[in-house]
């Protein structure tokens, strides 16, 4: 990864955060909670993937339609996030597989 890639990545992230800050306050709060949860759960392609920008797109459309954020996602933010990443490999799963693989190797 070169310097240009790092600079471009920072520009994209700043543009992304500017879009989040343009959302209504309730949307911003829920987005930040979703972001924390997703960074903790850790889908492997989260930093470079389309998930976070897609959430912002979804929220922008909901805000433009005059809907409340909980009307869009429901009251369980974690369950909504889990549905979004269903089928995506996560760091937690990769770690669990590596542990179970190592335990199997030492038992032989």
C-alpha positions as CSV (number, residue, x, y, z in Angstrom):
1,X,0.0,0.0,0.0
2,X,1.5,3.2,-1.1
3,X,1.2,6.8,0.1
4,X,-1.3,7.6,-2.6
5,X,-3.6,4.7,-1.4
6,X,-3.4,6.0,2.2
7,X,-4.2,9.5,1.1
8,X,-7.1,8.4,-1.1
9,X,-8.4,6.2,1.8
10,X,-8.4,9.2,4.2
11,X,-10.2,11.3,1.6
12,X,-12.9,8.7,1.2
13,X,-13.3,8.3,5.0
14,X,-13.6,12.0,5.5
15,X,-16.3,12.2,2.8
16,X,-18.1,9.3,4.5
17,X,-18.0,11.0,7.9
18,X,-19.2,14.3,6.4
19,X,-22.2,12.4,5.0
20,X,-22.9,10.9,8.5
21,X,-22.7,14.3,10.1
22,X,-25.3,15.6,7.6
23,X,-27.8,13.1,8.9
24,X,-30.5,14.0,11.5
25,X,-29.2,13.6,15.1
26,X,-31.2,10.4,15.8
27,X,-29.8,8.8,12.7
28,X,-26.2,9.8,13.7
29,X,-26.6,8.2,17.1
30,X,-27.9,4.9,15.7
31,X,-25.2,5.0,12.9
32,X,-22.4,5.4,15.5
33,X,-23.8,2.5,17.6
34,X,-24.0,0.4,14.5
35,X,-20.5,1.3,13.5
36,X,-19.2,0.4,17.0
37,X,-21.0,-2.9,16.9
38,X,-19.7,-3.8,13.4
39,X,-16.1,-2.8,14.2
40,X,-16.4,-5.1,17.3
41,X,-18.0,-8.0,15.5
42,X,-15.6,-7.5,12.6
43,X,-16.7,-8.5,9.1
44,X,-13.4,-9.0,7.3
45,X,-14.3,-6.6,4.4
46,X,-15.8,-3.8,6.6
47,X,-13.0,-1.2,6.1
48,X,-13.0,-1.4,2.3
49,X,-16.4,-2.9,1.6
50,X,-19.7,-1.3,0.7
51,X,-21.4,-1.9,4.0
52,X,-20.9,1.4,5.8
53,X,-21.6,3.6,2.8
54,X,-24.6,1.5,2.0
55,X,-26.0,2.1,5.5
56,X,-25.5,5.8,5.0
57,X,-27.3,5.6,1.7
58,X,-30.2,3.8,3.4
59,X,-30.3,6.3,6.2
60,X,-30.2,9.3,3.8
61,X,-33.2,7.8,1.9
62,X,-35.1,7.2,5.1
63,X,-34.4,10.8,6.4
64,X,-35.5,12.2,3.0
65,X,-38.7,10.3,3.3
66,X,-39.3,11.7,6.8
67,X,-39.1,8.4,8.6
68,X,-37.6,7.9,12.0
69,X,-34.5,5.7,12.2
70,X,-36.2,3.1,14.3
71,X,-38.9,2.8,11.7
72,X,-36.3,1.7,9.2
73,X,-34.2,-0.7,11.3
74,X,-36.4,-1.7,14.2
75,X,-35.6,-1.4,17.9
76,X,-32.9,-4.0,18.0
77,X,-29.8,-2.5,16.4
78,X,-27.6,-5.5,16.9
79,X,-30.1,-7.8,15.3
80,X,-30.3,-5.5,12.3
81,X,-26.5,-5.5,12.0
82,X,-26.3,-9.2,12.3
83,X,-28.7,-9.5,9.4
84,X,-26.6,-7.2,7.3
85,X,-23.4,-9.3,7.9
86,X,-25.1,-12.7,7.7
87,X,-22.9,-14.9,5.5
88,X,-19.9,-12.6,5.7
89,X,-16.8,-14.0,7.2
90,X,-15.9,-12.2,10.5
91,X,-12.6,-12.0,12.4
92,X,-14.3,-13.7,15.3
93,X,-15.2,-16.7,13.2
94,X,-11.7,-16.9,11.7
95,X,-10.2,-16.8,15.1
96,X,-12.5,-19.5,16.4
97,X,-11.7,-21.7,13.4
98,X,-7.9,-21.2,14.1
99,X,-8.3,-22.1,17.7
100,X,-10.4,-25.2,17.0
101,X,-7.9,-26.2,14.3
102,X,-5.0,-25.9,16.6
103,X,-6.8,-27.8,19.4
104,X,-7.5,-30.6,16.9
105,X,-3.9,-30.7,15.8
106,X,-2.5,-31.0,19.4
107,X,-5.0,-33.8,20.3
108,X,-3.6,-36.1,17.7
